[in-house]
Amino acid sequence: MAALRVAAAGSGRALLNTPRSVQSPRANMSFASLSRGKKVALSTLGVLAAGGAGLALALHQSVKASDLELHPPSYPWSHNGLLSSLDHTSIRRGYQVYKQVCSACHSMEYLAFRNLVGVSHTEAEVKALAEEIEVVDGPDEKGEMFTRPGKLSDYFPKPYPNPEAARAANNGALPPDLSYIVNARHGGEDYVFSLLTGYCEPPVGVTIREGLYYNPYFPGQAIGMAPPIYNEILEYEDGTPATMSQVAKDVCTFLRWAAEPEHDQRKRMGLKLLLGSAILLPLVYYMKRHRWTVLKSRKIAYRPPK
């Protein structure tokens, strides 16, 4: 019996001392262990896959099924610089272009006459411009509507009373509002400039329905708006030659200001921030490096009295 107990105890210790995890042989297969032919085949397959993916991405970015219009080039606008302001004389001429050419079809319902004061016109000039229109106001003491001359607080007049009337007057096409058109179109003023100056004859094989005009920069290339500007379409007040490119440039500058009236103020505040940071950052660095680090790295030791 004692011998059996010793044997059992020995076998129990043996079982407890055996390793708990049994490692199974793993297949160690790497690229270096392959034959030369397989290496060449895999390398060729990887190069072809990467080239095909790159070509597909390039084609997807350049030609899309829903984006077949010609992308506008990038023009050197004078206000595109980091610290460049808008050309306010061009804004004044651009308002003249909008008033005499564009306002017949397009509205700017988010722009009031008072917004022009101090930007392109004086207060007296803007008051004279506002008084040229008649505004329906009221009701008066008798409960009736009446017309009055425009004021600085009035918004630019709309060419049509409602969208249905605008569509009926333009063969079903609705002229968009121009208040934020520069920000609402991809390319900004580059797109608007290219659209205004890009009318041409359709290429061979392309037919345009009657009442539409070919413009490669417009989505679908068929636009319902007739060419709005041409050389000497108007006479500028300051005597600037009214060429097609000059007229398009001025109205695009005006539309950029209309969509972003805080353009100059934003850049002015950015310049002030940069100048303030140039003075503040060295001071903060000095305080952190030479003042605060002494306090931060000191050691306070308590020594009890003896």
Backbone bond lengths (Angstrom), bond angles and torsions (degrees), N, CA, C in turn:
res aa  C-N    CA-C-N  psi(-1)  N-CA   C-N-CA  omega(-1)  CA-C   N-CA-C  phi
1 M - - - 1.457 - - 1.509 111.74 -
2 A 1.335 116.68 -40.92 1.469 120.37 178.16 1.512 110.75 -63.84
3 A 1.349 117.05 -37.04 1.469 120.68 179.79 1.508 110.90 -66.68
4 L 1.386 116.04 -37.67 1.460 118.95 179.08 1.511 110.59 -66.99
5 R 1.368 115.72 -37.89 1.470 117.89 179.95 1.514 111.13 -65.74
6 V 1.324 116.95 -40.78 1.465 120.31 178.55 1.519 110.53 -63.49
7 A 1.347 118.38 -41.25 1.468 122.05 179.65 1.510 111.07 -65.31
8 A 1.329 115.98 -41.05 1.467 119.06 179.89 1.515 111.17 -66.37
9 A 1.370 115.38 -41.25 1.461 118.11 178.76 1.517 111.08 -64.55
10 G 1.303 116.58 -38.48 1.463 119.85 178.74 1.509 111.91 -65.24
11 S 1.319 116.84 -42.44 1.471 119.42 179.21 1.511 111.04 -66.77
12 G 1.368 118.74 -34.97 1.465 121.34 178.42 1.512 111.36 -65.54
13 R 1.347 116.57 -42.89 1.452 118.58 177.35 1.516 111.28 -63.09
14 A 1.335 115.50 -36.87 1.471 118.91 179.30 1.521 111.37 -63.86
15 L 1.334 115.12 -39.93 1.471 118.06 178.82 1.522 111.55 -67.66
16 L 1.338 116.99 -37.62 1.458 119.76 179.22 1.505 112.63 -70.35
17 N 1.314 116.34 -30.20 1.458 119.99 -178.59 1.518 113.83 -84.08
18 T 1.312 119.10 -6.20 1.468 121.02 179.05 1.517 109.73 -72.15
19 P 1.329 120.24 145.90 1.478 122.33 179.32 1.524 110.77 -63.87
20 R 1.324 113.83 139.27 1.463 119.84 -176.84 1.517 112.78 -74.28
21 S 1.325 118.69 -36.20 1.465 121.33 -178.73 1.515 110.38 -105.02
22 V 1.294 114.38 135.26 1.456 120.90 179.01 1.524 107.99 -106.54
23 Q 1.296 117.63 115.66 1.450 122.80 -179.04 1.519 110.67 -81.04
24 S 1.317 114.50 124.53 1.462 120.35 178.60 1.522 108.88 -92.84
25 P 1.245 118.55 148.92 1.474 121.48 179.76 1.533 110.56 -64.15
26 R 1.333 116.33 133.45 1.465 122.39 179.50 1.523 110.42 -105.94
27 A 1.309 111.95 147.95 1.467 117.53 179.00 1.528 108.45 -82.01
28 N 1.276 118.73 111.23 1.467 124.32 -179.83 1.528 108.83 -92.60
29 M 1.366 113.65 96.73 1.457 119.48 -176.08 1.518 108.68 -124.55
30 S 1.295 120.30 119.45 1.450 124.98 -179.38 1.525 109.45 -130.28
31 F 1.349 114.76 171.77 1.454 120.02 179.70 1.521 111.36 -65.39
32 A 1.351 116.50 -32.24 1.468 119.67 -178.28 1.528 112.33 -69.89
33 S 1.349 115.69 -25.76 1.464 118.44 -177.73 1.527 113.11 -83.58
34 L 1.346 117.80 -6.73 1.457 119.62 -179.62 1.524 110.82 -76.30
35 S 1.299 113.94 163.27 1.457 118.96 177.73 1.528 110.00 -75.88
36 R 1.314 116.09 167.12 1.451 120.21 -176.45 1.517 111.43 -64.68
37 G 1.319 117.95 -38.27 1.461 120.84 179.88 1.526 112.32 -64.29
38 K 1.351 115.56 -41.24 1.460 118.58 178.61 1.528 111.17 -68.25
39 K 1.330 117.46 -35.51 1.458 120.37 177.13 1.532 111.04 -62.23
40 V 1.310 116.44 -44.90 1.467 120.58 179.15 1.520 110.94 -63.59
41 A 1.318 116.44 -41.56 1.465 120.24 -178.91 1.522 111.23 -64.90
42 L 1.350 117.18 -45.25 1.459 120.11 179.86 1.529 111.54 -66.44
43 S 1.336 116.85 -39.25 1.467 119.54 178.43 1.518 111.38 -64.20
44 T 1.317 116.39 -42.91 1.468 120.28 178.16 1.516 111.41 -63.11
45 L 1.331 116.80 -41.26 1.455 120.81 179.03 1.536 111.19 -63.77
46 G 1.339 117.20 -40.51 1.466 120.65 178.54 1.512 112.40 -65.79
47 V 1.344 116.35 -41.49 1.466 119.68 178.80 1.519 110.74 -64.63
48 L 1.326 117.59 -42.71 1.469 120.87 179.33 1.527 111.18 -65.23
49 A 1.337 117.52 -39.91 1.461 120.02 179.57 1.524 111.13 -66.03
50 A 1.331 116.50 -42.95 1.462 119.35 179.01 1.525 111.38 -66.43
51 G 1.342 117.00 -41.61 1.460 119.57 177.78 1.518 112.41 -64.08
52 G 1.332 117.19 -40.83 1.462 119.95 178.21 1.515 112.35 -65.31
53 A 1.347 116.49 -39.92 1.469 119.33 177.82 1.521 111.33 -65.32
54 G 1.346 116.54 -41.38 1.462 119.24 178.08 1.515 112.63 -65.16
55 L 1.345 117.06 -40.43 1.459 120.16 178.01 1.522 111.61 -65.61
56 A 1.330 116.57 -40.73 1.465 119.32 178.54 1.519 111.21 -64.80
57 L 1.334 117.01 -39.49 1.464 119.57 178.35 1.528 111.18 -66.01
58 A 1.339 116.95 -41.10 1.463 119.81 179.37 1.529 111.05 -64.56
59 L 1.322 117.21 -41.88 1.458 120.03 178.20 1.524 111.32 -66.66
60 H 1.336 115.86 -35.67 1.458 118.94 179.68 1.520 111.25 -66.82
61 Q 1.323 117.22 -36.70 1.460 120.18 -179.92 1.523 112.31 -77.01
62 S 1.320 118.67 -31.90 1.465 120.74 -175.81 1.517 112.88 -86.90
63 V 1.307 117.69 -39.66 1.457 121.85 -177.34 1.516 108.27 -130.82
64 K 1.317 117.42 115.89 1.450 122.76 177.56 1.530 108.78 -118.07
65 A 1.302 114.88 153.18 1.463 118.53 -179.18 1.520 111.80 -65.51
66 S 1.363 116.38 -30.92 1.457 120.08 -179.86 1.516 112.82 -101.93
67 D 1.309 118.36 10.40 1.462 121.47 -174.97 1.518 108.85 -142.75
68 L 1.338 116.02 68.03 1.454 120.97 -174.81 1.516 112.86 -99.08
69 E 1.345 117.76 2.22 1.458 118.94 -179.37 1.519 110.30 -76.85
70 L 1.302 115.34 160.33 1.461 121.78 178.89 1.521 109.16 -76.76
71 H 1.320 116.66 128.13 1.459 120.44 -178.45 1.526 109.72 -76.80
72 P 1.332 117.93 137.70 1.468 120.00 -176.61 1.518 111.27 -72.02
73 P 1.327 117.76 148.21 1.460 120.45 174.87 1.528 110.83 -72.51
74 S 1.310 115.77 167.98 1.460 121.15 178.92 1.525 109.03 -94.58
75 Y 1.329 116.06 118.84 1.456 121.38 -178.34 1.533 110.92 -97.28
76 P 1.335 117.88 149.85 1.477 120.85 -177.99 1.531 111.65 -82.20
77 W 1.313 116.94 76.00 1.457 120.50 178.77 1.526 110.00 -68.28
78 S 1.314 114.94 142.36 1.471 119.65 -176.61 1.523 112.29 -69.62
79 H 1.329 118.41 -19.17 1.466 121.10 -178.59 1.525 112.90 -99.30
80 N 1.327 118.31 9.09 1.461 120.52 -178.84 1.520 113.20 -82.65
81 G 1.321 118.14 -11.98 1.453 120.45 -179.30 1.514 111.91 -67.53
82 L 1.341 115.04 161.90 1.459 120.29 -177.72 1.523 111.45 -62.44
83 L 1.323 116.89 -35.82 1.460 121.53 -178.70 1.527 111.76 -119.60
84 S 1.328 117.61 21.50 1.460 121.78 -177.28 1.523 109.88 -91.59
85 S 1.308 116.25 140.62 1.458 121.71 179.48 1.526 110.00 -101.96
86 L 1.309 115.25 169.22 1.455 120.70 177.12 1.527 110.54 -71.73
87 D 1.325 115.58 150.65 1.459 122.10 176.59 1.532 107.86 -83.63
88 H 1.331 116.69 103.97 1.460 120.06 -172.66 1.526 112.47 -73.76
89 T 1.309 118.29 -26.68 1.467 118.73 172.54 1.526 110.70 -67.66
90 S 1.337 116.22 -34.34 1.461 119.89 175.67 1.525 110.79 -69.88
91 I 1.334 117.16 -34.06 1.468 120.10 175.95 1.532 110.16 -62.89
92 R 1.316 116.39 -41.21 1.476 120.05 178.79 1.523 110.57 -62.95
93 R 1.334 116.69 -45.45 1.466 119.05 177.97 1.527 110.74 -66.17
94 G 1.337 116.80 -36.29 1.463 119.52 178.62 1.512 112.78 -64.75
95 Y 1.332 117.12 -35.80 1.468 118.84 175.06 1.519 110.55 -65.01
96 Q 1.325 117.52 -37.42 1.459 120.42 177.55 1.526 110.49 -63.14
97 V 1.347 116.79 -39.30 1.466 120.22 177.23 1.522 110.37 -64.39
98 Y 1.331 116.57 -44.67 1.463 118.63 179.41 1.519 111.57 -62.24
99 K 1.335 116.65 -43.13 1.464 120.48 -176.62 1.518 111.84 -65.70
100 Q 1.343 117.59 -40.98 1.457 120.53 -174.23 1.525 113.75 -91.18
101 V 1.327 117.57 -20.71 1.467 119.90 -174.96 1.528 111.62 -118.94
102 C 1.317 117.10 -55.03 1.466 120.75 -168.97 1.522 113.55 -81.58
103 S 1.351 117.75 -30.48 1.465 119.69 -173.17 1.522 113.19 -68.78
104 A 1.325 117.75 -9.60 1.458 119.56 177.80 1.522 111.75 -69.23
105 C 1.326 117.81 -24.76 1.466 121.34 -178.79 1.522 113.02 -125.25
106 H 1.329 117.82 -33.86 1.462 121.82 -173.00 1.522 110.84 -104.90
107 S 1.313 115.46 139.51 1.456 121.79 177.73 1.524 110.31 -99.10
108 M 1.328 115.22 163.80 1.469 123.39 170.99 1.529 106.43 -138.84
109 E 1.323 114.73 71.41 1.459 120.64 -169.56 1.517 113.46 -73.58
110 Y 1.324 119.20 -10.65 1.459 120.71 179.78 1.524 112.95 -100.37
111 L 1.328 116.99 9.50 1.455 121.64 -178.19 1.523 108.73 -119.28
112 A 1.343 115.98 128.48 1.462 122.33 179.32 1.521 109.63 -106.39
113 F 1.321 115.52 162.54 1.461 119.97 -179.71 1.527 111.55 -63.20
114 R 1.330 117.14 -32.48 1.461 119.54 -178.61 1.525 112.40 -64.76
115 N 1.344 117.41 -21.31 1.463 119.90 179.37 1.519 112.52 -68.55
116 L 1.338 117.11 -19.59 1.464 120.55 -179.58 1.522 112.92 -81.03
117 V 1.346 116.94 -17.17 1.464 120.44 -175.28 1.527 109.80 -67.93
118 G 1.329 116.23 127.42 1.450 121.10 179.49 1.511 114.70 80.23
119 V 1.321 117.32 -2.86 1.466 121.12 179.45 1.522 110.54 -107.77
120 S 1.312 116.38 -54.67 1.465 120.96 -179.84 1.521 112.70 -126.39
121 H 1.330 117.26 -20.14 1.452 121.61 -177.19 1.534 109.49 -137.00
122 T 1.321 114.83 161.53 1.455 120.15 171.91 1.526 109.57 -82.78
123 E 1.316 116.14 169.68 1.460 119.79 -178.61 1.520 111.09 -64.14
124 A 1.327 117.54 -39.64 1.468 120.15 178.96 1.519 111.24 -64.97
125 E 1.336 117.54 -39.35 1.465 120.22 178.94 1.520 111.24 -66.26
126 V 1.326 116.55 -40.35 1.464 118.93 -179.62 1.530 110.67 -68.43
127 K 1.319 117.83 -37.61 1.467 119.82 176.32 1.519 110.64 -60.84
128 A 1.338 117.07 -40.66 1.461 120.29 178.10 1.525 111.18 -65.33
129 L 1.336 116.99 -38.29 1.463 120.20 178.14 1.522 111.08 -66.46
130 A 1.327 116.14 -40.14 1.464 119.50 -178.83 1.520 111.55 -68.42
131 E 1.327 117.82 -34.40 1.463 120.67 -178.20 1.520 112.79 -72.86
132 E 1.329 117.14 -10.00 1.464 119.80 178.04 1.522 112.57 -73.53
133 I 1.321 117.60 -18.49 1.464 120.60 -178.99 1.528 109.25 -104.18
134 E 1.321 115.80 159.65 1.459 122.40 176.25 1.523 108.25 -113.49
135 V 1.317 115.08 130.68 1.460 121.87 -176.27 1.520 108.57 -113.10
136 V 1.317 117.14 132.72 1.463 122.07 175.16 1.524 107.80 -79.74
137 D 1.314 116.34 120.47 1.461 121.87 -176.72 1.522 108.93 -130.33
138 G 1.313 115.04 173.66 1.456 118.89 177.27 1.512 111.48 130.36
139 P 1.316 116.14 -171.70 1.477 126.19 3.87 1.518 112.47 -79.61
140 D 1.327 115.45 159.79 1.454 121.05 178.18 1.527 109.97 -87.56
141 E 1.326 116.21 -164.29 1.466 120.37 -178.08 1.521 112.59 -64.27
142 K 1.335 116.22 -24.84 1.464 119.89 179.18 1.519 112.40 -91.67
143 G 1.347 116.47 0.77 1.452 120.14 179.80 1.502 114.34 82.04
144 E 1.318 117.70 16.95 1.454 122.00 -177.75 1.531 109.88 -110.42
145 M 1.329 115.33 150.41 1.458 121.61 177.03 1.527 109.27 -81.53
146 F 1.313 115.92 150.76 1.458 120.72 -178.61 1.519 108.77 -143.58
147 T 1.314 115.98 163.53 1.469 121.98 177.56 1.523 109.18 -106.37
148 R 1.307 115.36 146.37 1.452 122.37 179.87 1.522 108.78 -143.48
149 P 1.333 117.86 160.68 1.471 120.08 174.58 1.536 110.15 -66.43
150 G 1.300 115.73 152.07 1.441 120.60 -179.36 1.524 113.05 -67.42
151 K 1.330 115.23 157.19 1.457 122.42 178.89 1.528 109.06 -124.59
152 L 1.325 115.80 174.07 1.463 120.29 -179.89 1.520 111.82 -62.61
153 S 1.309 116.88 -30.13 1.471 120.30 -177.12 1.521 113.28 -80.01
154 D 1.329 117.68 -9.18 1.467 120.59 -179.47 1.526 110.40 -77.47
155 Y 1.329 114.53 148.43 1.455 120.96 177.46 1.528 110.08 -87.55
156 F 1.318 115.02 163.53 1.458 119.32 -179.62 1.533 109.57 -58.32
157 P 1.314 117.54 139.04 1.475 119.24 -178.09 1.520 111.46 -68.73
158 K 1.330 115.16 149.93 1.455 121.45 178.57 1.529 109.54 -90.70
159 P 1.321 117.17 141.66 1.470 118.67 179.25 1.524 113.18 -72.97
160 Y 1.333 118.32 -23.92 1.462 121.71 -178.20 1.527 108.56 -131.13
161 P 1.301 117.99 148.15 1.476 119.84 -178.49 1.520 113.96 -71.67
162 N 1.333 118.39 -26.35 1.467 121.50 -178.32 1.523 108.79 -156.90
163 P 1.349 118.22 165.78 1.474 120.77 -178.84 1.524 113.74 -61.97
164 E 1.332 117.26 -32.27 1.465 119.04 -179.70 1.527 110.94 -64.94
165 A 1.323 116.42 -40.78 1.464 119.19 177.65 1.523 111.22 -66.88
166 A 1.334 117.29 -34.47 1.461 120.51 177.43 1.523 110.95 -65.89
167 R 1.328 117.30 -41.70 1.473 120.06 177.88 1.523 111.54 -66.05
168 A 1.316 116.90 -40.84 1.467 120.18 -179.36 1.519 111.66 -64.23
169 A 1.324 117.39 -31.84 1.468 120.30 -179.07 1.524 113.00 -84.77
170 N 1.329 118.20 -9.97 1.467 120.88 -176.50 1.524 112.20 -126.93
171 N 1.344 116.71 35.52 1.470 122.45 175.42 1.523 112.54 56.93
172 G 1.328 116.33 38.62 1.456 120.98 177.10 1.510 115.27 90.38
173 A 1.335 118.57 -10.40 1.469 121.47 179.65 1.519 109.75 -89.92
174 L 1.329 116.58 136.48 1.463 122.06 -179.85 1.523 109.68 -98.56
175 P 1.322 119.01 112.22 1.468 120.67 177.89 1.528 110.21 -64.25
176 P 1.312 118.75 126.94 1.467 119.99 -177.04 1.523 111.86 -73.31
177 D 1.328 114.62 154.87 1.459 120.19 174.14 1.528 108.59 -71.95
178 L 1.330 116.43 139.50 1.465 121.19 -173.12 1.530 113.85 -98.11
179 S 1.330 117.97 7.71 1.459 119.17 -176.19 1.522 111.75 -61.85
180 Y 1.333 117.10 -43.18 1.466 121.27 -178.08 1.518 111.19 -125.95
181 I 1.321 117.06 28.31 1.466 120.00 -174.45 1.522 111.79 -65.05
182 V 1.334 118.14 -30.28 1.463 120.41 -179.25 1.521 110.70 -67.70
183 N 1.318 117.39 -38.99 1.463 120.63 178.25 1.523 112.05 -80.65
184 A 1.316 117.61 -19.38 1.461 120.93 -176.67 1.521 113.11 -87.69
185 R 1.316 118.66 -7.92 1.455 122.01 -178.45 1.524 109.94 -117.19
186 H 1.324 115.43 138.46 1.454 120.59 177.70 1.527 109.79 -66.43
187 G 1.320 116.00 124.19 1.448 120.83 -176.99 1.512 113.12 106.12
188 G 1.349 117.55 -15.37 1.452 120.50 175.67 1.516 112.83 61.46
189 E 1.336 115.42 -133.68 1.455 119.81 -177.67 1.528 111.99 -68.80
190 D 1.343 118.35 -22.99 1.465 119.88 174.62 1.530 110.70 -62.11
191 Y 1.337 115.70 -41.32 1.471 119.49 179.11 1.526 111.24 -66.80
192 V 1.336 116.75 -45.24 1.464 119.59 -178.40 1.528 110.59 -63.69
193 F 1.332 117.45 -42.89 1.462 120.54 178.63 1.527 111.06 -62.67
194 S 1.332 116.60 -44.98 1.465 119.86 -179.99 1.517 111.32 -65.49
195 L 1.335 116.61 -36.49 1.461 119.43 179.35 1.524 111.24 -66.68
196 L 1.329 117.11 -41.66 1.461 120.14 -177.83 1.521 112.33 -69.04
197 T 1.307 116.97 -32.09 1.465 120.51 -176.30 1.527 112.79 -105.60
198 G 1.336 118.69 6.21 1.460 121.13 -173.18 1.509 116.11 -100.62
199 Y 1.319 119.00 8.13 1.469 120.61 178.68 1.527 109.85 -66.56
200 C 1.319 115.87 135.30 1.467 120.78 179.37 1.527 108.62 -157.91
201 E 1.306 115.23 175.89 1.459 120.66 176.94 1.522 110.38 -73.94
202 P 1.320 118.84 141.33 1.466 119.92 179.39 1.523 111.39 -65.53
203 P 1.326 118.14 146.96 1.468 119.94 178.80 1.520 111.59 -68.44
204 V 1.318 114.59 169.38 1.467 120.60 -178.72 1.527 109.33 -63.45
205 G 1.313 115.68 131.83 1.457 120.85 179.71 1.510 114.12 95.85
206 V 1.311 117.89 -8.14 1.467 122.06 179.81 1.522 108.22 -106.77
207 T 1.296 116.78 123.83 1.463 122.09 178.81 1.518 109.27 -110.76
208 I 1.303 115.90 136.78 1.458 122.84 -179.76 1.522 108.84 -112.50
209 R 1.324 116.12 131.27 1.457 120.87 179.79 1.519 110.38 -63.23
210 E 1.318 115.80 150.88 1.456 120.95 -179.93 1.524 110.39 -61.69
211 G 1.296 116.75 134.91 1.458 121.75 -177.49 1.504 113.53 96.13
212 L 1.347 117.94 -7.91 1.459 122.81 178.09 1.520 109.48 -112.64
213 Y 1.322 116.65 162.90 1.463 123.21 -177.91 1.518 108.69 -131.70
214 Y 1.327 114.41 147.16 1.471 119.73 -177.23 1.519 110.03 -85.21
215 N 1.330 115.34 127.86 1.461 122.28 175.78 1.521 107.72 -145.32
216 P 1.326 119.04 113.41 1.469 120.43 -174.59 1.521 113.68 -67.25
217 Y 1.316 118.90 -16.99 1.461 121.10 -178.62 1.524 112.81 -88.82
218 F 1.317 117.32 -10.86 1.463 120.90 179.93 1.525 109.41 -89.36
219 P 1.343 119.08 138.94 1.470 120.22 178.26 1.521 111.55 -58.46
220 G 1.306 116.23 120.53 1.453 121.70 -176.10 1.511 114.17 92.62
221 Q 1.331 117.14 -10.66 1.463 125.26 177.00 1.526 114.37 67.59
222 A 1.316 118.63 -5.84 1.467 121.41 -179.85 1.519 107.91 -113.40
223 I 1.321 116.85 115.72 1.455 122.37 -175.77 1.521 109.12 -120.24
224 G 1.335 115.32 143.00 1.454 119.73 -178.03 1.516 114.14 -83.54
225 M 1.325 118.23 -10.53 1.464 121.32 -179.82 1.520 110.00 -87.40
226 A 1.315 116.23 126.66 1.464 120.45 176.36 1.522 109.57 -67.75
227 P 1.336 118.32 159.42 1.479 119.67 178.11 1.520 110.18 -53.82
228 P 1.351 117.63 115.41 1.468 118.74 -171.52 1.518 114.29 -83.31
229 I 1.330 118.29 -24.25 1.468 119.75 -175.22 1.520 109.64 -129.05
230 Y 1.293 114.47 156.11 1.460 122.64 175.63 1.522 106.80 -158.37
231 N 1.308 116.93 177.07 1.463 120.89 -178.08 1.526 111.04 -63.41
232 E 1.330 114.81 134.69 1.471 122.55 177.53 1.520 111.77 58.44
233 I 1.327 116.75 40.29 1.464 119.53 176.48 1.518 111.46 -72.90
234 L 1.332 116.73 -22.86 1.447 121.61 177.24 1.523 108.62 -149.75
235 E 1.297 116.19 175.87 1.459 121.84 178.93 1.522 108.57 -120.44
236 Y 1.332 115.84 117.18 1.453 120.02 -177.97 1.531 111.01 -68.65
237 E 1.322 114.54 149.00 1.465 119.82 179.68 1.525 112.07 -67.59
238 D 1.339 116.55 -32.63 1.469 119.57 -177.21 1.523 112.93 -91.14
239 G 1.333 117.94 5.41 1.455 121.02 177.33 1.507 115.84 84.43
240 T 1.320 119.51 6.30 1.459 121.87 178.26 1.527 110.07 -65.90
241 P 1.339 118.66 134.51 1.473 120.40 177.79 1.525 110.89 -60.06
242 A 1.315 115.62 125.76 1.461 120.96 -175.42 1.522 110.64 -90.23
243 T 1.327 116.53 66.25 1.463 120.24 174.12 1.526 109.70 -76.29
244 M 1.312 116.90 166.82 1.455 120.31 -178.20 1.524 111.46 -61.26
245 S 1.331 117.01 -46.03 1.454 120.00 -179.47 1.525 111.64 -65.78
246 Q 1.344 117.46 -36.14 1.464 120.59 179.05 1.524 110.82 -67.61
247 V 1.319 116.80 -42.55 1.460 120.78 178.84 1.532 110.11 -63.70
248 A 1.341 117.20 -44.13 1.459 120.23 179.31 1.520 111.54 -64.90
249 K 1.336 116.50 -39.83 1.467 119.96 179.00 1.517 111.50 -63.70
250 D 1.334 117.40 -42.73 1.462 120.59 -177.95 1.520 111.75 -67.48
251 V 1.317 118.05 -43.35 1.456 119.30 -178.55 1.529 110.45 -70.52
252 C 1.321 118.54 -30.98 1.472 120.58 175.70 1.526 110.99 -68.24
253 T 1.326 117.23 -38.81 1.461 119.94 175.91 1.522 110.84 -64.47
254 F 1.336 116.58 -40.72 1.467 120.43 177.14 1.526 111.03 -63.14
255 L 1.322 117.73 -41.07 1.461 120.93 179.69 1.524 111.23 -69.46
256 R 1.330 117.94 -32.99 1.465 120.13 174.95 1.526 110.55 -64.04
257 W 1.329 116.62 -43.08 1.463 118.87 177.27 1.528 110.85 -65.53
258 A 1.326 118.47 -40.29 1.456 121.36 -179.61 1.525 111.41 -62.42
259 A 1.324 116.90 -38.39 1.459 120.18 -179.81 1.515 112.49 -78.56
260 E 1.326 117.59 -23.21 1.462 121.51 -177.16 1.529 109.18 -143.03
261 P 1.340 117.53 72.00 1.472 118.99 -177.57 1.517 113.84 -66.15
262 E 1.333 117.75 -18.40 1.471 120.70 179.06 1.520 112.21 -89.63
263 H 1.338 118.24 16.04 1.462 122.78 -175.44 1.522 111.88 -55.51
264 D 1.321 117.61 -53.93 1.459 120.82 -177.48 1.525 111.81 -68.09
265 Q 1.324 116.97 -40.63 1.463 120.04 -179.60 1.528 111.01 -65.42
266 R 1.326 117.05 -37.68 1.458 120.10 179.13 1.527 111.13 -62.93
267 K 1.316 117.51 -43.87 1.457 120.07 179.35 1.525 111.11 -70.03
268 R 1.330 117.38 -34.40 1.462 120.33 177.23 1.535 110.27 -64.66
269 M 1.320 117.03 -42.53 1.461 120.16 177.51 1.522 111.52 -66.92
270 G 1.330 117.31 -34.92 1.459 120.11 176.01 1.516 112.15 -64.31
271 L 1.343 116.44 -39.25 1.460 120.12 177.04 1.522 111.10 -64.76
272 K 1.331 117.11 -42.16 1.463 119.99 177.06 1.529 111.18 -62.91
273 L 1.314 117.09 -37.99 1.463 120.41 178.64 1.526 111.22 -65.02
274 L 1.335 116.64 -41.09 1.460 119.70 178.36 1.529 111.48 -64.71
275 L 1.325 116.76 -42.51 1.462 119.66 178.73 1.528 111.50 -65.66
276 G 1.333 116.39 -40.88 1.462 118.95 176.95 1.512 112.79 -65.56
277 S 1.326 116.65 -38.34 1.464 119.99 178.36 1.517 111.36 -67.00
278 A 1.335 117.64 -35.05 1.468 120.43 178.19 1.528 112.13 -62.74
279 I 1.330 116.83 -28.51 1.458 120.52 177.94 1.532 111.49 -88.35
280 L 1.328 116.75 -37.28 1.459 120.68 -173.96 1.521 113.40 -78.79
281 L 1.321 117.76 -39.13 1.461 120.06 -175.42 1.529 113.10 -62.88
282 P 1.340 120.47 -45.30 1.477 117.89 175.38 1.519 113.27 -60.19
283 L 1.326 118.19 -36.09 1.461 120.53 177.70 1.523 111.39 -66.02
284 V 1.326 116.39 -42.69 1.469 119.68 177.98 1.524 110.65 -64.42
285 Y 1.325 117.25 -40.50 1.469 120.11 178.31 1.529 110.68 -63.02
286 Y 1.331 117.18 -41.80 1.467 120.19 179.75 1.531 110.64 -63.25
287 M 1.327 117.48 -44.19 1.458 120.44 179.73 1.522 111.44 -64.61
288 K 1.315 116.92 -38.43 1.473 120.03 -179.54 1.518 111.29 -72.98
289 R 1.311 116.52 -40.64 1.465 119.48 -172.73 1.525 112.58 -82.01
290 H 1.305 118.74 -37.35 1.455 120.72 -170.97 1.522 113.64 -113.42
291 R 1.324 119.02 -12.80 1.446 120.35 179.75 1.528 112.48 -112.65
292 W 1.293 115.71 -53.89 1.454 119.46 -174.89 1.526 112.31 -71.48
293 T 1.326 117.88 -34.24 1.469 119.11 -178.10 1.517 111.97 -64.03
294 V 1.330 118.21 -30.12 1.464 119.96 177.85 1.522 110.68 -65.24
295 L 1.318 116.49 -41.60 1.456 120.09 178.11 1.529 111.76 -73.59
296 K 1.327 115.85 -35.12 1.464 119.37 -176.85 1.523 112.20 -70.18
297 S 1.321 117.95 -35.54 1.471 121.49 -175.02 1.525 114.26 -95.47
298 R 1.319 118.49 1.24 1.464 119.09 -179.30 1.525 110.84 -74.57
299 K 1.308 115.04 156.42 1.450 121.95 -178.18 1.519 109.17 -116.76
300 I 1.288 116.52 126.68 1.464 122.83 179.42 1.528 108.16 -103.07
301 A 1.309 116.07 117.06 1.464 121.48 -178.81 1.532 109.31 -114.07
302 Y 1.303 114.78 135.01 1.475 120.35 177.70 1.526 109.50 -94.65
303 R 1.292 115.31 123.19 1.468 120.51 177.76 1.531 107.87 -115.31
304 P 1.276 117.08 107.87 1.483 119.25 -178.22 1.529 109.98 -67.23
305 P 1.298 115.91 147.33 1.476 118.48 177.62 1.520 111.97 -65.00
306 K 1.301 115.42 146.32 1.478 119.50 179.73 1.520 111.23 -83.16
